[in-house]
Amino acid sequence: MLMARPVLKNLLEQYETLSARHAAHGSGESLRRLEDVSYTLCVSTGTRDIDAALAAARHRLAATDPGHHARHARAKHAQALAS
């Protein structure tokens, strides 16, 4: 499925935020929201699992914005440090 860049970017950002929030607090609400965004990312990228969906979304965003990959790497590093 071809998805507009801002929509795909927003989904990826939501996933990253919710993933960090769920890891920190682990509530039922955060899990439900994380599952909803995960499902939407999978449908949007034509994949069946979240790891493939994340890879596809990041690849598509990087193709239109080379700086995205560097920002994502920094965010992922910061998230790992916070864990």
C-alpha positions as a printed Julia matrix, in Angstrom:
83×3 Matrix{Float64}:
  0.0    0.0    0.0
  1.32   3.42  -0.91
  1.1    5.68   2.13
  1.65   9.42   2.29
  4.96  10.22   3.94
  3.5   12.32   6.8
  1.04   9.56   7.72
  3.7    6.85   7.71
  6.06   9.08   9.69
  3.34   9.75  12.25
  2.6    6.03  12.63
  6.27   5.25  13.14
  6.61   8.01  15.74
  3.48   6.8   17.53
  4.84   3.25  17.6
  8.18   4.38  19.04
  6.51   6.54  21.69
  3.99   3.88  22.68
  6.64   1.18  22.73
  8.77   3.2   25.14
  5.73   4.1   27.25
  4.59   0.48  27.43
  8.09  -0.68  28.37
  8.16   1.86  31.19
  4.62   1.48  32.52
  3.16  -1.7   30.97
 -0.52  -0.79  31.35
 -3.33  -2.51  29.51
 -4.19   0.75  27.78
 -0.64   1.25  26.51
 -0.59  -2.33  25.23
 -3.91  -1.88  23.4
 -2.73   1.34  21.77
  0.61  -0.25  20.84
 -1.2   -3.22  19.26
 -3.49  -0.86  17.3
 -0.58   1.14  15.9
  1.35  -2.08  15.18
 -1.6   -3.45  13.2
 -1.97  -0.19  11.26
  1.75  -0.15  10.43
  1.54  -3.75   9.18
 -1.48  -2.99   7.0
  0.08   0.25   5.74
  3.33  -1.44   4.74
  1.82  -4.68   3.45
  3.64  -6.79   6.03
  2.52  -9.37   8.59
  4.72  -8.65  11.59
  5.81  -5.5   13.33
  9.55  -5.95  12.74
  8.98  -6.16   8.99
  6.56  -3.23   9.15
  9.06  -1.07  11.02
 11.83  -1.95   8.57
  9.57  -1.18   5.59
  8.38   2.12   7.08
 11.91   3.23   7.89
 13.1    2.26   4.43
 10.31   4.24   2.76
 10.94   7.27   4.94
 14.69   7.11   4.37
 14.09   7.01   0.62
 12.35  10.39   0.82
 14.37  11.92   3.69
 17.98  10.8    4.13
 18.17  12.56   7.5
 15.42  10.34   8.91
 17.71   7.36   9.41
 20.17   9.39  11.48
 17.37  10.83  13.64
 15.9    7.37  14.16
 19.27   5.94  15.17
 19.7    8.71  17.75
 16.19   8.14  19.12
 16.73   4.39  19.34
 20.05   4.93  21.12
 18.43   7.29  23.62
 15.64   4.77  24.2
 18.18   2.01  24.86
 20.01   4.22  27.37
 16.75   4.94  29.19
 15.99   1.22  29.56
